[in-house]
């Protein structure tokens, strides 16, 4: 019952935000913005989605090899592609399938697999935080909300660094924290280094999609604000970030589009919706293909397993 209520709440947030956006921005304005997109929008968007997938898989492959189990890069590519589709249906199922797949093929304890997935998620947030900091230093004119979010994030990071350095016994004795604490600062640095290409491709993809609709956001301003957009979009408060990411994108980037406020907001909203549609379409096709592989079949066999820790 609780999970059903959470899903219903996510759908309510998504629907509510989209209704609010389309009350301010008419469907006609969105259609007009779509018609004015650059001719290269779709091919460049699909190439960007492919680059994101490859960079994401590479980071997972290296991080798993260091802290969990050595898998072939091909297996990681197939696993990540398949879990894109599983996660689109249910995020916990997608993450849990990764944990149980590695458990089955490498005899890795489930709890250590869950801890490594949590470690990767934390590294993603850390990379976004550092990029947002760089962007703030280079482009101080971004909305003040970005500065507030970054300051709060650094307060949490300070507590985390102290825990990793001190390795308190009450945390070190818990299997779920063994990967995070055992990695140490050097392990976090290595995981962060291989994650940066993935974050860079995400930034490039979004900047290209914005420019395809005439939203000429400077690169440094995008680097400051887009990490906040990515962070908000992965929060489990909406369905696949739909609604939340569009609202934040309009808030941050409408001022960089040409025309009056209505045309500016329509351009950013359309760019965000098209970018998400291209990414989801690519991941769906990729997921179907990868699920037909031996790795995909093994992942599907892992789906019914409970995943309370991820």
C-alpha positions as CSV (number, residue, x, y, z in Angstrom):
1,X,0.0,0.0,0.0
2,X,2.8,2.4,0.9
3,X,4.6,1.8,-2.4
4,X,1.4,2.3,-4.3
5,X,0.7,5.6,-2.6
6,X,4.3,6.8,-3.4
7,X,3.8,6.0,-7.1
8,X,0.4,7.7,-7.1
9,X,2.0,10.8,-5.4
10,X,4.8,10.8,-8.1
11,X,2.2,10.7,-10.9
12,X,0.3,13.5,-9.1
13,X,3.4,15.7,-9.0
14,X,4.1,15.0,-12.6
15,X,0.6,15.8,-13.7
16,X,0.3,18.8,-11.5
17,X,3.6,20.4,-12.8
18,X,2.7,19.7,-16.4
19,X,-0.7,21.3,-16.0
20,X,0.9,24.4,-14.4
21,X,3.4,24.6,-17.2
22,X,0.8,24.3,-20.0
23,X,-1.4,26.8,-18.3
24,X,1.4,29.3,-18.7
25,X,2.6,28.0,-22.1
26,X,0.0,27.1,-24.7
27,X,0.3,23.9,-26.7
28,X,0.3,26.1,-29.8
29,X,3.4,27.8,-28.7
30,X,5.1,24.5,-28.0
31,X,4.2,23.2,-31.4
32,X,5.5,26.4,-33.0
33,X,8.8,26.0,-31.1
34,X,9.0,22.4,-32.2
35,X,8.6,23.4,-35.9
36,X,11.4,25.9,-35.5
37,X,13.9,23.3,-34.3
38,X,17.2,22.9,-36.1
39,X,17.3,20.2,-38.8
40,X,20.0,18.4,-36.9
41,X,18.0,18.0,-33.6
42,X,17.1,14.4,-33.9
43,X,20.3,12.9,-35.2
44,X,22.5,14.9,-32.9
45,X,20.2,14.0,-30.0
46,X,20.4,10.3,-30.7
47,X,24.2,10.5,-31.0
48,X,24.2,12.3,-27.7
49,X,22.1,9.6,-26.1
50,X,24.5,6.9,-27.4
51,X,27.5,8.8,-26.0
52,X,25.8,9.1,-22.6
53,X,25.1,5.3,-22.6
54,X,28.7,4.4,-23.5
55,X,30.2,6.8,-20.9
56,X,27.8,5.6,-18.2
57,X,28.6,2.0,-18.9
58,X,32.4,2.7,-18.8
59,X,32.1,4.3,-15.4
60,X,30.1,1.4,-14.0
61,X,32.6,-1.1,-15.5
62,X,35.6,0.5,-13.9
63,X,33.9,1.1,-10.6
64,X,32.6,-2.5,-10.4
65,X,36.0,-3.8,-11.2
66,X,37.6,-1.8,-8.4
67,X,35.0,-2.4,-5.7
68,X,32.7,-5.3,-6.6
69,X,33.6,-7.8,-9.3
70,X,35.5,-7.8,-12.6
71,X,33.0,-8.1,-15.5
72,X,33.7,-7.8,-19.2
73,X,32.9,-4.4,-20.8
74,X,30.5,-6.1,-23.2
75,X,28.5,-7.6,-20.3
76,X,28.3,-4.2,-18.6
77,X,27.1,-2.6,-21.8
78,X,24.4,-5.3,-22.1
79,X,23.5,-5.0,-18.5
80,X,23.2,-1.2,-18.5
81,X,21.2,-1.2,-21.7
82,X,18.7,-3.7,-20.3
83,X,18.4,-1.9,-17.0
84,X,17.5,1.3,-18.7
85,X,14.2,-0.3,-19.7
86,X,13.7,-2.0,-16.4
87,X,14.3,1.2,-14.5
88,X,11.9,3.0,-16.8
89,X,9.2,0.6,-15.5
90,X,10.4,0.8,-11.9
91,X,13.6,2.4,-10.8
92,X,14.1,0.0,-7.8
93,X,13.6,-3.0,-10.1
94,X,16.3,-1.7,-12.4
95,X,18.8,-1.1,-9.7
96,X,18.0,-4.3,-7.9
97,X,18.4,-6.3,-11.1
98,X,22.0,-5.0,-11.4
99,X,22.7,-6.2,-7.8
100,X,21.2,-9.6,-8.2
101,X,22.8,-10.1,-11.7
102,X,26.3,-9.5,-10.3
103,X,25.5,-11.7,-7.3
104,X,24.6,-14.6,-9.7
105,X,27.5,-14.3,-12.1
106,X,30.3,-13.4,-9.7
107,X,29.0,-14.8,-6.3
108,X,29.2,-11.3,-4.8
109,X,27.2,-10.8,-1.6
110,X,23.9,-9.0,-2.3
111,X,24.6,-6.4,0.4
112,X,28.0,-5.5,-1.1
113,X,26.4,-5.2,-4.5
114,X,23.7,-2.8,-3.1
115,X,26.4,-0.8,-1.3
116,X,28.4,-0.4,-4.6
117,X,25.3,0.8,-6.4
118,X,24.7,3.3,-3.6
119,X,28.4,4.3,-3.9
120,X,28.0,5.0,-7.6
121,X,24.9,7.1,-7.0
122,X,26.8,9.1,-4.4
123,X,29.7,9.7,-6.9
124,X,27.2,11.0,-9.4
125,X,25.9,13.6,-7.0
126,X,29.5,14.5,-6.0
127,X,30.4,15.1,-9.7
128,X,27.3,17.3,-10.2
129,X,28.2,19.3,-7.1
130,X,31.8,20.0,-8.2
131,X,30.6,21.0,-11.7
132,X,28.0,23.3,-10.2
133,X,30.7,24.9,-8.0
134,X,32.9,25.5,-11.1
135,X,30.0,27.0,-12.9
136,X,29.1,29.4,-10.0
137,X,32.7,30.6,-10.0
138,X,32.7,31.2,-13.8
139,X,29.2,32.6,-14.1
140,X,28.0,34.3,-10.9
141,X,24.9,35.7,-12.6
142,X,23.0,32.4,-12.4
143,X,19.9,32.3,-10.2
144,X,20.6,32.6,-6.4
145,X,18.8,29.3,-5.9
146,X,21.8,27.5,-7.4
147,X,24.1,29.0,-4.8
148,X,21.8,28.0,-1.9
149,X,21.6,24.4,-3.1
150,X,25.3,24.2,-3.5
151,X,26.0,25.5,0.0
152,X,23.6,23.0,1.5
153,X,25.2,20.2,-0.5
154,X,28.7,21.1,0.8
155,X,27.4,21.0,4.3
156,X,26.3,17.4,3.7
157,X,29.6,16.6,1.9
158,X,31.6,17.8,4.9
159,X,29.8,15.3,7.2
160,X,30.4,12.6,4.7
161,X,34.1,13.3,4.3
162,X,34.5,13.1,8.1
163,X,32.8,9.8,8.2
164,X,34.9,8.3,5.4
165,X,38.1,9.6,7.0
166,X,37.2,8.6,10.6
167,X,35.5,5.3,9.7
168,X,33.4,5.2,12.9
169,X,32.9,1.7,14.3
170,X,29.1,1.9,14.4
171,X,29.1,2.5,10.6
172,X,32.1,0.4,9.6
173,X,30.5,-2.7,11.3
174,X,27.5,-2.4,9.0
175,X,27.9,-4.3,5.7
176,X,26.0,-1.6,3.7
177,X,28.7,1.0,4.5
178,X,31.8,-1.2,4.0
179,X,32.2,-0.2,0.3
180,X,31.7,3.5,1.0
181,X,34.1,3.6,4.0
182,X,36.6,1.1,2.5
183,X,37.0,3.0,-0.7
184,X,38.6,5.9,1.2
185,X,39.3,9.3,-0.3
186,X,41.5,7.8,-3.0
187,X,38.8,5.4,-4.1
188,X,36.2,8.1,-4.3
189,X,38.7,10.2,-6.4
190,X,39.1,7.3,-8.9
191,X,35.4,6.6,-9.1
192,X,34.8,10.4,-9.6
193,X,37.4,10.5,-12.4
194,X,35.8,7.8,-14.5
195,X,32.3,9.3,-13.9
196,X,33.2,12.7,-15.3
197,X,33.0,11.7,-19.0
198,X,29.4,10.6,-18.3
199,X,28.5,13.9,-16.7
200,X,30.2,15.8,-19.5
201,X,28.1,14.0,-22.2
202,X,25.0,14.7,-20.2
203,X,25.9,18.4,-20.2
204,X,26.8,18.5,-23.9
205,X,23.5,16.7,-24.8
206,X,21.3,19.2,-22.9
207,X,23.3,22.2,-24.2
208,X,22.9,21.0,-27.8
209,X,19.2,20.4,-27.3
210,X,18.7,23.9,-25.9
211,X,20.6,25.4,-28.8
212,X,18.6,23.4,-31.3
213,X,15.6,25.5,-30.2
214,X,17.4,28.8,-30.1
215,X,18.2,28.8,-26.4
216,X,21.8,30.2,-26.5
217,X,22.8,29.5,-22.9
218,X,26.5,30.2,-22.3
219,X,28.4,27.0,-21.5
220,X,29.6,28.2,-18.1
221,X,26.0,29.1,-17.1
222,X,24.8,25.7,-18.2
223,X,27.6,24.0,-16.2
224,X,26.4,25.9,-13.1
225,X,22.7,25.2,-13.5
226,X,22.4,21.9,-15.3
227,X,23.8,19.8,-12.4
228,X,21.0,21.1,-10.2
229,X,18.5,20.1,-13.0
230,X,20.0,16.6,-13.1
231,X,19.8,16.2,-9.4
232,X,16.2,17.3,-9.1
233,X,15.2,15.1,-12.1
234,X,16.4,11.9,-10.4
235,X,14.6,12.6,-7.1
236,X,11.7,10.1,-6.7
237,X,9.1,12.8,-6.5
238,X,7.9,12.5,-10.1
239,X,7.7,9.9,-12.9
240,X,11.1,9.7,-14.6
241,X,11.8,13.3,-13.8
242,X,8.9,14.4,-16.1
243,X,7.5,17.7,-15.0
244,X,10.2,18.5,-12.4
245,X,13.0,18.7,-14.9
246,X,10.9,20.8,-17.3
247,X,9.9,23.3,-14.6
248,X,13.5,23.7,-13.4
249,X,14.8,24.1,-17.0
250,X,12.3,26.8,-17.7
251,X,13.2,28.6,-14.5
252,X,16.9,28.5,-15.2
253,X,17.1,29.0,-19.0
254,X,14.1,30.9,-20.3
255,X,16.0,34.2,-20.1
256,X,18.5,32.9,-22.7
257,X,15.9,32.3,-25.4
258,X,14.8,34.9,-27.9
259,X,11.4,36.7,-28.0
260,X,9.0,37.7,-25.2
261,X,8.5,35.7,-22.0
262,X,5.9,33.3,-23.6
263,X,8.2,32.4,-26.5
264,X,11.2,32.0,-24.2
265,X,9.4,29.6,-21.9
266,X,7.9,27.7,-24.8
267,X,11.4,27.2,-26.4
268,X,12.9,25.8,-23.2
269,X,9.9,23.6,-22.4
270,X,9.9,22.2,-25.9
271,X,13.7,21.6,-25.8
272,X,13.4,19.8,-22.5
273,X,10.5,17.6,-23.7
274,X,12.1,16.7,-27.0
275,X,15.4,15.9,-25.2
276,X,13.6,13.6,-22.8
277,X,11.6,12.0,-25.5
278,X,14.7,11.2,-27.6
279,X,16.6,9.8,-24.6
280,X,13.6,7.6,-23.5
281,X,13.1,6.4,-27.0
282,X,16.7,5.5,-27.4
283,X,16.8,3.7,-24.1
284,X,13.6,1.8,-24.8
285,X,14.9,0.4,-28.1
286,X,18.3,-0.3,-26.6
287,X,16.7,-2.0,-23.6
288,X,14.6,-4.3,-25.8
289,X,17.6,-5.3,-27.8
290,X,19.8,-5.9,-24.7
291,X,17.1,-7.9,-22.9
292,X,17.2,-10.4,-25.7
293,X,20.9,-11.1,-24.9
294,X,22.1,-13.7,-22.5
295,X,22.8,-10.9,-20.0
296,X,19.4,-9.5,-20.5
297,X,17.7,-12.9,-19.8
298,X,19.8,-13.3,-16.7
299,X,18.7,-9.8,-15.5
300,X,15.0,-10.6,-16.2
301,X,15.4,-13.7,-14.1
302,X,16.7,-11.5,-11.3
303,X,13.7,-9.0,-11.4
304,X,11.4,-10.9,-9.0
305,X,14.0,-10.8,-6.3
306,X,13.3,-8.4,-3.5
307,X,15.4,-5.2,-3.5
308,X,14.8,-3.4,-0.2
309,X,18.2,-1.9,0.1
310,X,18.4,0.0,-3.2
